[in-house]
Amino acid sequence: MKSHKLKQSEFHMSEKSENPLLGALLAGRLHDPFAYLGVHKTLNRYRVRVFQPDVRSVWVKTAQGFESMQRIHAAGVFEWDGMTQPPTPVLLKFEAARHAMEVAHVYEAYDPYSFPLQITDHDLYLFNEGKLRQAYRTLGAQCVSNCGIDGMRFAVWAPNAERVSVVGDFNCWDGRVHPMAVHHASGVWELFIPELSAGVFYKFEIRNRYSGKILLKTDPYATRYELRPKTAALTPAANGHFQWHDAEWMERRADWDWLHAPVNIFEVHAGSWKRHPDGRFYSYRELAQHLLPYAQEMGYTHIELMPVSEHPFDESWGYQTTGYFAATSRYGAPEDFKVFIDACHQANIGVILDWVPGHFPQDAFALARFDGTALYEHEDPRLGLHQDWGTCIFNYGRNEVKSFLLSSAHYWLSEFHLDGLRVDAVASMLYLDYSRKEGEWVPNRYGGRENLEAIDFLRELNIMVHEEFSGALTLAEESTAWPAVSRPVYTGGLGFSMKWNLGWMHDTLSYMQQDPVYRRYHHDQLTFSQIYAYTENFVLPFSHDEVVHGKGSLLNKMSGDAWQKFANLRLLLTYQMTFPGKKLNFMGNEFAQGGEWQVNRELDWKLLGDRLNLGAHAALRDLNHLYKNMPALHQLDFSAEGFSWIDCHDADQSTISYLRLTRDGQFVVVILNFTPVPRENYRIGVPVEGIYREIFNSDSMYYGGSNTGNSGQINAGLEPWMGLSCSLKITLPPLAGVIFARQE
């Protein structure tokens, strides 16, 4: 026995000094950990190797019981060999290192390197082809069972790494302890860590194969991160425990005729809509308790949340995303966000997520140069760096990046039952020369400025959403004249459901900033949009972008004294809510917030104690409900048949008037006066004789106006006017809009 032990000792000393895999392990350069660690058969013997630098002793479970393993290197490499293979997966017993006065701590754990890899070649093929739409079920951290043992499977894409390891509190953040195995040419690394629980902090330690530089990166596919400014990911809980209560909503949405339905969106920043008195954020659950009934009362059909995907910097408003699969921990856990959405659906309100596939920040812990190379972005800064925002641009031509982004969209719509995605900064994705001077951009393969790979990606995105999530919307923030943004892919379009009408928004706000004396010279800014209004499915937005960075609040864009500013704002909102197109308003617009939006504090709710602010609030509330409940104001938003000018030429008096119509000929009459001059006996043409009633007047005393208007019933006689067979004589209030409906 002594001579046998001597030979074994000599063998181990020889291996310690000569085995290159051992040297690579200890140096943190072991590319294939399964080649050295775990169970190996040599001739008639079996050998088990374990690396645990923070233990004193290790035993391996064999058919005879636990047998001691020999330390073959002082750094913590242990080995056992015998004639019979130990039961797999291999169970180990450890005695933790201790100081002289401490009691020994002994525990058991399975050897990660005795478990097989689980990711299939089929999934890897789809991922590398850009077609794995549910990559979030394959990569990242997954709570799974392997060989009957529960644990956590980690997977990450890092094709230019020499070594990738999972690090966390469970291994003292030592990258040598849990190196991962690579799936050949796919660039995907995998490791199963048995019995690792949910809620454990982790990252990936990556050693670049070319430079040897070691990077510590958070998991791109993580579904939860610790609270900023910390950046570690958290291991997830097992799937399937959340109980949804929105089946009725989801069934209705699947058959929803959104083209002809009211869509009125309330854009909200979750961290600054309201806050606790001590400045704390409202949680997702608290938003469900407070924001939801407010949106219901106001008559909105949808809430659009500015990005709640994880981001490190509050002042980025969420647009510098680092966690494309994680609801930010600022407001609670993913389950809390599901509670919010579930509550919205039960209250018949949809939820749209602002989603940012156009760029990502350069933070060293996240996607930028993820494996030491430009992996998610382009190496060439003319393609890969957004100069305006100092962010990286996704490489849409790389299939794995396409799988990543498509999977992110799929994840939000599938796992959270979201009702749509507002896609940020689409124009910056479509054009290679976006915000670049001559010589600062690279043409496409045909010599053009179009980003062909981004176009393909956007089309694939929209096809996926509309195929797999019936009734879900995609909305493009796109500011150029790119054709057919909201037309189907099969007709040559990009496939979005709708597009923001930023041209209408800029023209309208520019007009409203003019003194009424000069508005007659800018009349075309009110009428021009009808030339192109039905080329796209448009949303008419007054978004967060218009009330920040020195642009002033919506109220303070209006001309005139305080009374005129409020009157102009009520008039503006009447114009928006009656003009063709779906609607969007940013929080604070509805009660005429006076100052610009500030991300670091709540809205100025105290203003609702002021009569004029309360009046603006009531005016938009009533307009919202009118828009939602009156088919003439929404049924043909995207069709020329739903709109007809009565008079678009009255520039001298700065008035416009039009009809909004339904398929079966029902209509309302809208007249807008953009001067502070009331007009008595103002004749307006209408298509049908009969009794008409004023159903809305933005100058009502209930809204803070002068209460000039038309009470009771007005008879339309057979006196032709403005090309119509009948006409009304009305009182047109100053700086106001009025709506009339014919009484049956």
C-alpha positions in Angstrom: 0.0 0.0 0.0 2.8 2.3 0.8 4.5 1.8 -2.5 1.2 2.4 -4.3 0.6 5.6 -2.4 4.1 6.7 -3.3 3.6 6.1 -6.9 0.3 8.0 -6.9 2.0 10.9 -5.1 4.8 10.9 -7.7 2.2 10.8 -10.4 0.3 13.8 -9.0 3.5 15.9 -8.6 4.4 15.1 -12.1 1.0 16.1 -13.4 1.1 19.3 -11.4 4.3 20.4 -13.0 3.5 19.2 -16.6 -0.2 19.3 -17.2 -1.0 22.4 -19.3 -4.7 22.2 -18.5 -3.9 22.5 -14.8 -1.8 25.6 -15.6 -4.5 27.1 -17.7 -7.1 26.5 -15.0 -5.0 28.2 -12.3 -4.2 31.0 -14.6 -7.9 31.5 -15.5 -7.3 30.6 -19.2 -9.0 27.2 -19.3 -11.0 27.2 -22.6 -12.6 23.7 -22.1 -13.1 23.0 -18.4 -14.8 19.6 -19.1 -11.4 18.5 -20.6 -9.9 18.7 -17.1 -12.6 18.9 -14.4 -15.3 16.4 -13.7 -15.1 12.6 -14.4 -12.6 11.2 -16.9 -11.8 7.6 -17.9 -8.2 6.5 -18.5 -7.7 2.9 -19.5 -9.5 0.9 -16.7 -9.6 3.7 -14.1 -11.9 6.7 -13.4 -10.6 10.0 -12.3 -12.6 12.9 -10.7 -11.0 16.4 -10.5 -12.4 19.3 -8.6 -11.2 22.9 -8.2 -12.3 24.6 -5.0 -9.8 27.2 -3.6 -11.7 27.9 -0.4 -12.1 24.5 1.1 -9.7 22.3 3.2 -10.9 18.9 2.2 -13.1 17.2 -0.4 -14.8 13.8 -0.5 -16.5 12.1 -3.5 -19.5 9.9 -3.2 -18.8 6.4 -4.6 -20.6 3.1 -4.4 -18.9 2.5 -1.1 -19.7 5.9 0.4 -17.7 9.1 0.6 -14.0 8.7 -0.2 -11.4 11.3 0.3 -10.0 13.3 -2.6 -6.3 14.2 -2.6 -5.1 17.8 -2.9 -2.8 17.8 -5.9 -2.2 21.6 -5.9 -2.1 24.0 -3.0 -4.4 26.4 -4.9 -7.3 24.0 -4.3 -7.2 21.3 -7.0 -8.4 17.9 -5.7 -8.4 14.5 -7.4 -9.7 11.0 -6.8 -9.2 7.9 -8.9 -10.5 4.4 -8.7 -11.6 1.3 -10.6 -15.4 2.1 -10.6 -17.1 5.2 -11.9 -18.8 7.2 -9.1 -22.5 7.6 -9.5 -23.4 10.5 -11.7 -24.1 13.3 -11.3 -21.2 13.3 -8.9 -21.9 14.2 -5.3 -19.2 15.9 -3.3 -18.7 16.7 0.3 -16.6 19.8 1.3 -15.0 20.9 4.5 -14.8 24.7 4.4 -11.5 26.4 5.2 -11.6 27.8 8.8 -9.5 29.6 11.2 -8.0 27.9 14.3 -10.8 28.7 16.6 -13.7 28.1 14.2 -15.8 24.9 14.0 -15.5 23.0 10.8 -18.3 23.6 8.3 -19.1 20.5 6.2 -21.6 20.6 3.3 -22.5 18.6 0.3 -22.9 19.7 -3.3 -23.0 18.2 -6.8 -20.1 18.7 -9.2 -21.2 21.0 -12.0 -18.8 19.3 -14.4 -20.6 15.9 -14.0 -23.7 17.3 -15.7 -24.2 17.2 -19.5 -24.8 20.3 -21.6 -28.4 20.9 -22.4 -28.7 23.5 -25.2 -29.6 21.8 -28.4 -27.9 22.1 -31.7 -31.3 23.2 -33.2 -31.6 26.2 -30.8 -27.9 27.1 -31.5 -28.6 26.9 -35.3 -31.6 29.2 -35.0 -29.7 31.6 -32.8 -26.8 31.9 -35.2 -29.3 32.3 -38.1 -31.1 35.2 -36.4 -34.3 33.2 -36.0 -34.4 32.2 -32.4 -37.3 34.5 -31.3 -37.4 33.1 -27.8 -33.7 33.2 -27.0 -34.6 34.3 -23.5 -35.5 30.7 -22.9 -32.1 29.5 -24.0 -29.5 32.1 -23.0 -29.1 33.9 -19.7 -29.9 32.2 -16.4 -32.6 29.5 -16.5 -34.1 27.6 -13.6 -34.0 24.0 -14.9 -33.6 20.4 -13.9 -30.6 18.5 -15.2 -30.3 14.7 -14.5 -33.1 15.1 -11.9 -31.3 17.8 -10.0 -32.7 21.4 -9.9 -30.3 24.2 -10.4 -29.4 27.2 -12.7 -28.2 26.9 -16.3 -26.2 29.8 -17.5 -25.6 30.6 -21.2 -24.0 33.6 -22.9 -22.9 34.5 -26.4 -19.2 35.5 -26.4 -17.5 34.1 -29.6 -14.3 36.0 -29.1 -13.6 34.8 -25.6 -10.9 32.5 -24.5 -12.7 31.7 -21.3 -16.0 32.7 -19.8 -17.0 32.0 -16.2 -20.0 32.5 -14.0 -19.1 34.6 -10.9 -21.1 35.6 -7.9 -21.3 35.5 -4.1 -21.5 31.7 -4.4 -17.9 31.4 -5.6 -16.4 34.6 -4.1 -16.5 36.2 -7.6 -13.5 34.0 -8.5 -13.5 33.4 -12.3 -11.5 30.2 -12.0 -14.1 28.3 -10.1 -17.0 28.0 -12.6 -15.6 28.3 -16.1 -18.1 27.5 -18.8 -18.1 25.2 -21.8 -18.3 26.6 -25.3 -20.6 25.1 -28.0 -18.1 24.9 -30.8 -18.4 27.6 -33.5 -21.7 29.0 -32.2 -19.9 31.2 -29.7 -22.4 30.2 -27.0 -21.0 29.2 -23.6 -23.0 27.1 -21.1 -22.7 25.8 -17.5 -25.2 24.2 -15.1 -24.7 25.0 -11.5 -26.7 22.5 -9.4 -28.9 23.6 -6.5 -28.2 27.3 -7.0 -31.3 29.2 -5.8 -33.2 32.1 -7.1 -32.3 35.7 -6.2 -28.5 35.2 -6.3 -26.2 37.9 -7.7 -24.1 36.9 -10.6 -22.1 38.2 -13.6 -20.0 36.8 -16.4 -16.2 37.1 -16.3 -14.9 37.1 -19.8 -11.3 36.7 -20.9 -10.7 38.0 -24.5 -8.8 35.5 -26.6 -6.7 38.1 -28.4 -5.7 40.6 -25.8 -6.1 38.5 -22.6 -8.1 41.4 -21.1 -10.6 40.3 -18.4 -14.0 41.8 -18.5 -16.8 41.6 -15.9 -20.1 41.8 -17.6 -23.7 41.6 -16.5 -26.0 39.1 -18.3 -27.6 40.6 -21.4 -30.5 38.1 -21.0 -31.1 38.6 -17.3 -34.7 39.1 -16.3 -33.8 41.0 -13.1 -30.9 43.2 -11.8 -30.0 44.6 -8.5 -31.0 48.2 -7.8 -28.9 50.8 -9.6 -26.1 52.0 -9.3 -25.2 48.3 -8.7 -25.3 46.2 -11.9 -25.3 42.5 -11.0 -28.0 40.2 -12.4 -30.2 38.0 -10.2 -30.9 34.4 -10.9 -34.6 33.9 -11.7 -37.3 31.9 -10.0 -39.0 29.0 -11.7 -41.4 30.0 -14.3 -45.2 29.6 -14.3 -46.2 30.7 -10.8 -47.8 34.1 -11.8 -51.6 33.8 -12.1 -53.0 36.1 -14.8 -56.6 37.3 -14.7 -56.8 39.0 -18.1 -58.1 36.2 -20.3 -61.1 38.1 -21.3 -59.0 41.1 -22.4 -56.6 39.0 -24.3 -59.4 37.3 -26.2 -61.0 40.6 -27.1 -57.7 42.0 -28.2 -57.1 39.2 -30.6 -60.3 40.2 -32.5 -59.8 43.9 -32.0 -60.4 46.1 -35.0 -57.9 48.7 -33.9 -57.9 50.5 -37.3 -61.5 51.7 -36.6 -61.4 51.8 -32.8 -60.5 54.7 -30.4 -56.8 54.7 -29.4 -56.0 57.4 -26.9 -52.6 57.0 -25.3 -51.5 58.5 -22.0 -47.7 58.6 -22.1 -46.2 58.2 -18.6 -42.8 58.2 -16.9 -43.3 55.8 -14.0 -40.7 57.5 -11.8 -42.1 61.0 -12.0 -45.9 60.8 -12.5 -46.3 60.8 -8.7 -43.9 60.2 -5.8 -44.2 59.6 -2.1 -43.7 62.7 0.1 -40.2 61.6 1.0 -39.3 61.3 -2.7 -39.5 57.6 -3.1 -40.8 56.1 -6.4 -44.2 54.6 -6.6 -43.9 50.9 -7.1 -45.5 49.0 -10.0 -48.2 47.9 -7.6 -48.8 51.4 -6.3 -49.1 52.7 -9.9 -51.8 50.1 -10.4 -53.6 51.5 -7.4 -53.3 55.2 -8.3 -52.4 55.7 -12.0 -54.9 53.2 -13.3 -58.1 54.8 -11.8 -56.8 58.2 -12.9 -56.3 57.0 -16.5 -59.8 55.4 -16.4 -61.4 58.6 -15.1 -59.6 60.6 -17.8 -60.9 58.4 -20.6 -57.6 57.0 -22.0 -57.6 53.7 -23.8 -53.9 52.9 -23.3 -51.0 53.8 -21.0 -47.7 54.1 -22.7 -44.8 53.7 -20.3 -41.5 55.4 -21.1 -38.8 52.6 -21.0 -39.0 50.5 -17.9 -36.4 48.1 -19.2 -33.4 48.2 -16.9 -31.1 51.2 -17.2 -28.4 52.6 -15.0 -29.0 56.4 -15.2 -32.3 58.0 -14.1 -31.8 61.1 -16.2 -31.7 59.0 -19.4 -35.5 58.5 -18.8 -34.9 54.8 -19.7 -33.6 55.3 -23.2 -30.1 54.1 -22.4 -31.1 50.5 -21.9 -28.8 47.9 -20.4 -31.3 45.2 -19.6 -33.4 44.3 -22.6 -35.3 41.5 -20.8 -35.7 43.1 -17.3 -38.3 45.4 -15.8 -36.3 47.9 -13.8 -35.9 47.1 -10.2 -36.5 50.8 -9.3 -40.2 50.1 -9.0 -40.2 46.4 -7.9 -39.9 42.9 -9.1 -41.0 41.5 -12.5 -44.0 40.0 -10.8 -45.0 43.4 -9.6 -44.9 44.8 -13.2 -47.2 41.9 -14.2 -49.6 42.9 -11.4 -49.7 46.4 -12.9 -50.4 45.1 -16.4 -53.0 42.6 -15.2 -54.8 45.3 -13.3 -54.8 47.6 -16.4 -56.3 44.8 -18.5 -59.0 44.1 -16.0 -59.9 47.8 -16.2 -60.0 47.7 -20.0 -56.8 49.7 -20.5 -54.0 48.5 -22.7 -50.3 48.9 -21.9 -47.7 49.9 -24.5 -44.0 49.8 -23.7 -41.5 52.3 -25.1 -38.8 50.0 -26.6 -35.3 51.1 -27.6 -33.7 48.8 -30.3 -31.9 51.7 -32.0 -28.9 52.1 -29.6 -27.4 51.2 -26.3 -25.0 52.9 -23.8 -21.3 52.5 -23.6 -21.3 51.4 -20.0 -18.4 49.0 -19.4 -20.5 46.5 -17.5 -23.1 46.0 -20.2 -23.3 45.3 -23.9 -20.6 47.6 -25.2 -17.6 45.5 -26.5 -19.1 42.6 -24.7 -16.4 40.0 -25.2 -13.6 42.5 -25.8 -14.7 43.1 -29.4 -17.5 45.1 -31.0 -20.0 42.2 -30.6 -23.5 43.8 -30.5 -22.3 47.0 -32.2 -20.1 47.8 -35.3 -16.3 48.1 -34.9 -16.3 51.1 -37.3 -17.5 54.2 -35.4 -19.0 55.5 -38.6 -21.5 52.7 -38.3 -21.4 51.8 -34.6 -21.4 55.1 -32.7 -24.4 57.5 -32.4 -22.7 60.9 -32.3 -25.7 62.8 -30.8 -26.3 60.5 -27.9 -22.8 59.0 -27.4 -24.3 55.5 -27.6 -23.6 52.4 -29.6 -25.6 51.4 -32.7 -26.7 47.8 -33.0 -25.2 45.7 -35.8 -28.5 44.6 -37.4 -26.7 42.6 -40.0 -25.3 40.2 -37.3 -27.8 37.3 -36.9 -27.2 36.8 -33.2 -27.9 40.5 -32.6 -31.2 40.0 -34.5 -32.1 37.0 -32.4 -31.3 39.1 -29.3 -33.6 42.0 -30.3 -36.4 39.9 -31.7 -36.4 37.9 -28.5 -36.5 41.1 -26.4 -39.7 42.2 -28.2 -41.1 38.7 -28.0 -40.3 38.5 -24.3 -42.2 41.7 -23.3 -45.2 40.8 -25.4 -45.3 37.2 -24.3 -44.2 37.2 -20.7 -45.9 40.5 -19.7 -48.9 40.5 -22.0 -48.1 43.9 -23.2 -50.3 45.3 -25.9 -47.8 47.0 -28.0 -44.3 48.5 -28.5 -43.6 52.1 -29.3 -40.3 51.8 -31.2 -37.9 54.6 -30.4 -35.8 56.6 -32.9 -36.8 54.6 -36.0 -35.3 57.3 -38.2 -31.9 56.9 -36.7 -32.1 53.2 -37.6 -33.2 53.7 -41.2 -30.5 56.1 -42.4 -26.8 55.4 -42.3 -26.1 59.2 -42.6 -28.5 60.1 -39.7 -27.1 63.2 -38.0 -23.8 62.7 -39.8 -21.8 65.0 -42.1 -20.2 64.1 -45.4 -17.5 61.5 -44.9 -18.8 60.5 -41.5 -20.9 57.6 -42.7 -20.5 54.4 -44.8 -22.8 53.8 -47.8 -24.7 50.5 -48.1 -23.6 48.0 -50.7 -25.5 49.8 -53.4 -24.0 53.2 -52.5 -27.1 54.5 -50.8 -27.8 56.0 -47.4 -30.4 53.4 -46.3 -29.5 50.9 -43.6 -30.6 47.8 -45.4 -30.0 45.5 -42.4 -32.0 47.7 -40.1 -34.9 47.7 -42.6 -34.8 43.9 -42.7 -34.8 43.8 -39.0 -37.8 46.1 -38.6 -39.8 44.2 -41.1 -39.0 40.9 -39.3 -40.0 42.5 -36.0 -43.4 43.6 -37.3 -44.1 40.3 -39.0 -43.3 38.5 -35.8 -45.5 40.8 -33.6 -48.5 40.7 -35.9 -48.2 36.9 -36.5 -47.8 35.8 -32.9 -49.5 38.5 -30.9 -52.9 39.2 -32.3 -54.1 42.8 -31.7 -50.7 44.0 -30.4 -49.6 47.3 -31.9 -46.2 48.5 -33.1 -45.8 52.3 -33.2 -42.9 54.0 -35.0 -41.4 57.2 -33.8 -40.2 58.2 -37.3 -39.7 61.8 -38.3 -38.8 61.6 -42.0 -40.7 61.1 -45.3 -39.8 57.4 -45.4 -42.7 55.8 -47.4 -45.1 53.1 -46.1 -43.8 52.9 -42.5 -47.3 51.7 -41.4 -48.1 49.6 -44.4 -47.8 45.8 -44.5 -44.5 44.2 -45.4 -46.1 42.2 -48.2 -46.9 45.5 -49.9 -43.3 46.8 -49.5 -43.9 48.7 -46.2 -42.0 48.4 -42.9 -45.1 46.8 -41.3 -45.7 49.1 -38.3 -49.3 49.4 -37.1 -49.0 53.2 -36.8 -46.5 56.1 -37.1 -46.2 59.2 -35.0 -47.2 62.3 -37.1 -44.3 64.5 -36.1 -44.8 66.8 -39.1 -48.4 67.6 -37.9 -47.1 68.1 -34.3 -44.3 70.5 -35.3 -46.6 72.5 -37.7 -49.3 72.8 -35.1 -47.1 73.8 -32.2 -45.3 76.3 -34.4 -48.7 77.8 -35.4 -49.9 78.0 -31.8 -46.8 79.9 -30.8 -47.7 82.7 -33.2 -49.5 85.7 -31.9 -53.1 85.5 -33.2 -52.5 88.7 -35.1 -50.0 86.9 -37.3 -51.7 83.5 -37.6 -53.4 84.4 -40.8 -50.0 84.3 -42.5 -49.4 80.7 -41.2 -52.8 79.2 -42.0 -51.3 76.5 -44.1 -49.7 74.9 -41.0 -53.2 73.9 -39.9 -54.3 72.6 -43.3 -51.2 71.1 -44.9 -51.3 67.8 -43.1 -54.5 66.8 -44.9 -52.4 66.5 -48.1 -50.6 63.4 -46.6 -52.9 62.4 -43.7 -53.9 59.1 -45.2 -50.6 57.9 -46.6 -49.9 56.4 -43.1 -51.8 55.3 -40.0 -50.9 58.3 -38.0 -50.8 59.0 -34.3 -51.1 62.7 -33.3 -48.6 63.1 -30.5 -47.8 65.7 -27.9 -45.1 63.7 -26.2 -42.4 64.1 -23.6 -39.9 65.4 -26.2 -42.0 68.6 -26.6 -41.8 69.6 -22.9 -38.1 69.3 -22.0 -34.7 70.8 -22.8 -35.8 74.4 -22.8 -38.8 73.9 -25.1 -41.2 74.9 -22.4 -44.4 73.1 -21.3 -47.3 72.7 -23.7 -49.0 75.6 -21.8 -46.1 77.9 -22.1 -45.7 77.4 -25.8 -49.1 79.1 -26.2 -49.1 82.8 -27.0 -50.8 85.6 -25.1 -51.4 86.4 -21.4 -52.4 83.8 -18.8 -56.1 83.6 -19.8 -55.1 83.3 -23.5 -52.5 80.7 -22.9 -55.1 78.4 -21.2 -57.7 79.2 -23.9 -55.1 78.4 -26.6 -54.2 75.1 -24.9 -57.9 74.0 -24.7 -58.3 75.0 -28.3 -55.1 73.0 -29.3 -56.4 69.9 -27.5 -59.8 70.3 -29.2 -58.0 70.4 -32.5 -56.0 67.3 -31.7 -58.9 65.2 -30.4 -61.1 66.0 -33.4 -58.6 65.8 -36.2 -58.0 62.4 -38.0 -55.5 60.1 -36.3 -55.1 58.3 -33.0 -54.0 60.4 -30.0 -51.2 60.6 -27.5 -50.6 63.1 -24.7 -47.8 63.1 -22.2 -48.6 63.3 -18.5 -49.1 66.8 -17.3 -50.5 68.1 -20.6 -53.9 67.2 -19.3 -53.9 69.7 -16.5 -51.7 72.4 -18.2 -48.5 71.9 -16.2 -46.7 75.2 -16.2 -43.1 74.1 -16.0 -41.1 71.7 -18.1 -41.2 68.1 -17.1 -38.5 67.2 -14.6 -37.5 63.5 -14.3 -36.3 63.8 -10.7 -39.6 64.9 -9.2 -43.3 64.4 -9.5 -45.7 66.5 -11.6 -47.0 69.7 -10.2 -50.3 68.2 -8.9 -50.9 71.2 -6.7 -51.8 73.1 -9.8 -55.2 71.3 -9.8 -56.1 73.7 -7.0 -56.1 76.5 -9.6 -59.3 77.2 -11.5 -57.7 77.4 -15.0 -55.7 74.2 -14.5 -58.7 72.4 -13.2 -60.6 73.6 -16.2 -58.0 72.4 -18.7 -58.1 69.0 -16.9 -61.9 68.8 -17.2 -61.8 69.9 -20.9 -59.4 67.1 -21.9 -61.2 64.6 -19.8 -64.5 65.4 -21.6 -62.7 65.4 -25.0 -61.2 62.0 -24.3 -64.6 60.5 -23.5 -66.2 62.2 -26.4 -63.5 60.8 -28.7 -63.9 57.3 -27.3 -67.7 57.2 -27.3 -68.5 59.0 -30.5 -67.7 56.8 -33.6 -67.5 59.8 -35.9 -64.4 61.0 -34.1 -62.5 57.7 -34.4 -64.0 55.2 -36.8 -62.3 56.5 -40.0 -59.2 58.0 -38.5 -57.1 56.5 -41.3 -59.5 57.1 -44.2 -60.2 60.2 -46.3 -63.9 59.2 -46.1 -63.9 60.1 -42.4 -63.0 63.7 -42.9 -64.3 66.6 -45.0 -63.4 70.3 -45.0 -66.2 72.7 -44.5 -63.9 75.7 -44.8 -60.1 75.6 -44.8 -59.6 79.0 -46.5 -60.7 81.4 -43.9 -57.2 82.6 -43.1 -58.2 86.2 -42.5 -60.3 85.1 -39.5 -58.0 82.2 -38.6 -60.8 79.7 -38.4 -61.1 76.2 -39.8 -64.1 73.9 -39.9 -64.6 70.3 -40.9 -66.8 67.3 -40.6 -65.9 64.0 -39.0 -67.9 61.1 -40.4 -68.7 57.4 -39.9 -69.1 54.7 -42.5 -72.9 55.0 -42.3 -73.0 58.8 -42.7 -73.2 59.9 -39.1 -71.2 63.1 -38.5 -70.1 65.9 -36.2 -69.3 69.4 -37.1 -66.1 71.0 -35.7 -65.4 74.7 -35.9 -62.1 76.2 -34.4 -61.4 79.9 -33.9 -57.7 80.7 -33.5 -58.2 84.4 -32.7 -59.4 86.0 -29.4 -62.3 87.6 -31.3 -65.8 86.2 -30.7 -67.9 85.9 -33.8 -71.6 86.4 -33.7 -73.9 85.0 -36.4 -71.1 83.0 -37.9 -72.6 81.0 -40.7 -71.3 77.4 -41.1 -72.3 75.0 -43.8 -73.7 71.6 -42.9 -74.7 68.6 -45.1 -78.2 68.0 -43.6 -81.0 70.2 -42.3 -82.4 69.6 -38.9 -81.8 70.4 -35.2 -78.2 70.7 -34.1 -76.8 70.9 -30.6 -73.5 72.1 -29.3 -72.0 69.0 -27.5 -68.6 70.6 -26.6 -67.3 74.1 -26.2 -63.8 74.6 -25.0 -64.8 78.2 -23.9 -67.3 76.8 -21.4 -67.2 78.3 -17.9 -66.6 74.7 -16.6 -63.3 74.8 -18.4 -62.2 78.2 -17.3 -63.5 80.0 -20.4 -65.7 83.1 -21.0 -68.8 80.9 -21.5 -69.5 82.3 -25.0 -71.4 79.8 -27.0 -74.6 78.2 -28.1 -77.1 76.9 -25.6 -80.2 75.0 -26.6 -81.0 73.8 -30.1 -80.1 75.4 -33.4 -82.0 74.8 -36.6 -80.2 74.2 -39.9 -82.2 75.5 -42.8 -82.0 74.8 -46.5 -79.6 77.7 -47.1 -76.6 76.5 -49.1 -73.2 77.6 -47.7 -69.6 76.6 -48.3 -70.7 74.1 -50.9 -73.1 72.3 -48.6 -76.8 72.3 -48.9 -77.7 73.6 -45.5 -76.2 76.0 -42.9 -76.2 77.0 -39.3 -75.8 80.4 -37.7 -73.7 80.1 -34.5 -71.8 82.2 -32.0 -68.1 81.3 -32.3 -66.3 81.9 -29.0 -62.8 83.4 -28.9 -59.7 81.1 -29.0 -62.0 78.1 -28.8 -63.3 75.0 -30.5 -67.0 73.9 -30.7 -68.5 70.6 -31.8 -72.0 70.2 -33.0 -74.0 67.0 -33.5 -77.3 66.7 -35.4 -80.2 65.5 -33.2 -82.1 62.5 -34.6 
